[in-house]
Structure formats: structure tokens, C-alpha cells
Amino acid sequence: MKPLLSVLALSGGLLLPATGHVVEQLYAEWRAEGEEWQLEIQFDAGYADPETRNEPFAPAPLRRWLLAQSEETWARQREEAARYLAEMLIVRCDERELSPQLSFPDWETRPPDFPQLINGAAYFRVLWQSREPGRLEVGVREGDFPKLIVERGSEFLLLAPGESTVLRSATPQTEETGSRPSLLRWLPGLGGGLLLLLLLFRFFPSPKNEIAR
């Protein structure tokens, strides 16, 4: 734990509850086995409400608030998250754009198994998964979208709007990194917020079967 605390101190200090709600990046983890692949996206629950999205004075929602919402509200959040990700992300297989195939695994249990972060922020997981052979590329469309951080094995890739990267070459067993450098090389110039987000998801996984408080 001491090395982690040292990194937190260097990257900006304490993790405090957010007071405004402007999301600068979304985080996703890439997994693949043969022709099957998936992106597990950590979606900010506040981004599931168009009225508060990118509103700097709106309070950032907390996990305990998300747990207390109704089934109807959860359904709207899933619908809006699916719509937003379809607008933001583009996935191509051999230059052919794929339609989103999304699921929401946190809602498979009751209470829902939302990720737990040490600052209490409200996130839920979205899975984009498919079975497609061939060269696979992911990108962020042009527009007013946050950056996308993709964790692939031991490397992190950062995609700004209008950028894309190859996650899998034409042969499923062989992955390629492309010419885009790893995010690990960019961290010193990106500020503390990005590194803190990575640490939150990487080192504090969601425990199972938590009782809603």
C-alpha cells in the first residue's frame, strides 16, 4: 500500500469527493480470446443524465445515491449510456463499422454490484462484446467527447476525439500496438486527475455482494 500512497501523493495528493461534474476521460479494459473480444467500460453515472452532463456546478453523483435509485431510473441510465457510447465510440472490424452490442453486468445481482472507488463516486460497467475475426480498431468520434483510456494487457492507450488505434491485428492470436505510444509514457504531462482515475479502477476492484447502505 505504501508505494500506491506515494504515487497518489505525487499525482495530486488526496482523493476528495468531486464538487463539479466534468468528465475528461472514460476508462475501458480490453480483453480478447480467439475471435471473442470485449471492452469493459467504466461509465460515470452522471453522464447518464444529459441535463447534468459536463455541468461544472452539478455535484458529482455518489455510489450510495446510485444504489438508492429506482428500477425505472436505472433503466433510463442504461438507455442513455448505450445511446451516448454509440455516439462517442466507433469499433471497426476489417474497416467495417460494428453496431454496439452492449450489456450491463452490474445489474445482474441485487443489490447491483457497482464499482467501489475510494472517493465514493458513482460508476457502472458497460460491456461491448462480440465475436468477430479480423483486424479490430477502436476510436473516439470527432466532437465534444471525453478521451478514452484503453487498458490492453500491460499498456494503456489514450485516444482523444478523432483518434483511433488497432487493438487486434488480422490474426486473432497476434495483437499489435500500432504506432501510438503507451499512455505510461505520457503520464508526467497529463496531470494528476488521469493517473488518479487509473489507480482507482486498477487497484480498487468492486467487492462482491455488498449490502447497500
Solvent accessible surface area in square Angstrom, and as a share of the most:
residue,aa,sasa,rsa
1,M,149,0.66
2,K,167,0.71
3,P,101,0.63
4,L,20,0.10
5,L,98,0.49
6,S,62,0.40
7,V,56,0.32
8,L,17,0.08
9,A,68,0.52
10,L,157,0.78
11,S,14,0.09
12,G,61,0.59
13,G,27,0.26
14,L,148,0.74
15,L,38,0.19
16,L,124,0.62
17,P,82,0.52
18,A,56,0.44
19,T,124,0.72
20,G,25,0.24
21,H,5,0.02
22,V,80,0.46
23,V,19,0.11
24,E,115,0.52
25,Q,27,0.12
26,L,1,0.01
27,Y,9,0.03
28,A,0,0.00
29,E,50,0.22
30,W,10,0.04
31,R,92,0.34
32,A,42,0.33
33,E,146,0.65
34,G,33,0.32
35,E,60,0.27
36,E,89,0.40
37,W,8,0.03
38,Q,35,0.16
39,L,1,0.01
40,E,19,0.09
41,I,1,0.00
42,Q,17,0.08
43,F,0,0.00
44,D,11,0.06
45,A,2,0.02
46,G,6,0.05
47,Y,1,0.01
48,A,8,0.06
49,D,58,0.30
50,P,78,0.49
51,E,156,0.70
52,T,45,0.26
53,R,43,0.16
54,N,55,0.28
55,E,67,0.30
56,P,71,0.45
57,F,177,0.74
58,A,11,0.09
59,P,107,0.68
60,A,18,0.14
61,P,25,0.16
62,L,41,0.21
63,R,19,0.07
64,R,161,0.59
65,W,107,0.38
66,L,0,0.00
67,L,19,0.10
68,A,82,0.64
69,Q,40,0.18
70,S,54,0.35
71,E,87,0.39
72,E,113,0.51
73,T,24,0.14
74,W,15,0.05
75,A,46,0.36
76,R,145,0.53
77,Q,11,0.05
78,R,58,0.21
79,E,126,0.57
80,E,23,0.10
81,A,0,0.00
82,A,29,0.23
83,R,101,0.37
84,Y,9,0.03
85,L,0,0.00
86,A,37,0.29
87,E,76,0.34
88,M,0,0.00
89,L,1,0.01
90,I,16,0.08
91,V,2,0.01
92,R,74,0.27
93,C,2,0.01
94,D,85,0.44
95,E,126,0.56
96,R,131,0.48
97,E,90,0.40
98,L,14,0.07
99,S,86,0.56
100,P,56,0.35
101,Q,101,0.45
102,L,42,0.21
103,S,38,0.25
104,F,34,0.14
105,P,19,0.12
106,D,0,0.00
107,W,23,0.08
108,E,137,0.62
109,T,66,0.38
110,R,131,0.48
111,P,48,0.30
112,P,5,0.03
113,D,14,0.07
114,F,0,0.00
115,P,7,0.04
116,Q,41,0.18
117,L,14,0.07
118,I,85,0.43
119,N,31,0.16
120,G,27,0.26
121,A,16,0.13
122,A,2,0.01
123,Y,24,0.09
124,F,0,0.00
125,R,47,0.17
126,V,0,0.00
127,L,23,0.11
128,W,3,0.01
129,Q,71,0.32
130,S,18,0.12
131,R,148,0.54
132,E,30,0.13
133,P,71,0.45
134,G,9,0.08
135,R,84,0.31
136,L,1,0.01
137,E,25,0.11
138,V,1,0.00
139,G,0,0.00
140,V,3,0.02
141,R,79,0.29
142,E,137,0.62
143,G,46,0.45
144,D,127,0.66
145,F,41,0.17
146,P,7,0.05
147,K,77,0.33
148,L,0,0.00
149,I,0,0.00
150,V,0,0.00
151,E,5,0.02
152,R,10,0.04
153,G,63,0.61
154,S,106,0.68
155,E,28,0.13
156,F,24,0.10
157,L,0,0.00
158,L,8,0.04
159,L,0,0.00
160,A,28,0.22
161,P,44,0.27
162,G,43,0.42
163,E,61,0.27
164,S,34,0.22
165,T,9,0.05
166,V,13,0.08
167,L,1,0.01
168,R,0,0.00
169,S,16,0.11
170,A,69,0.54
171,T,69,0.40
172,P,29,0.18
173,Q,146,0.65
174,T,77,0.45
175,E,84,0.38
176,E,63,0.28
177,T,66,0.38
178,G,46,0.44
179,S,119,0.77
180,R,66,0.24
181,P,47,0.30
182,S,18,0.12
183,L,0,0.00
184,L,93,0.46
185,R,183,0.67
186,W,73,0.26
187,L,34,0.17
188,P,123,0.78
189,G,73,0.70
190,L,61,0.30
191,G,44,0.43
192,G,21,0.20
193,G,49,0.47
194,L,9,0.05
195,L,36,0.18
196,L,27,0.13
197,L,17,0.08
198,L,8,0.04
199,L,15,0.07
200,L,10,0.05
201,F,21,0.09
202,R,126,0.46
203,F,109,0.45
204,F,50,0.21
205,P,105,0.66
206,S,30,0.20
207,P,70,0.44
208,K,143,0.61
209,N,129,0.66
210,E,33,0.15
211,I,134,0.68
212,A,49,0.38
213,R,221,0.81
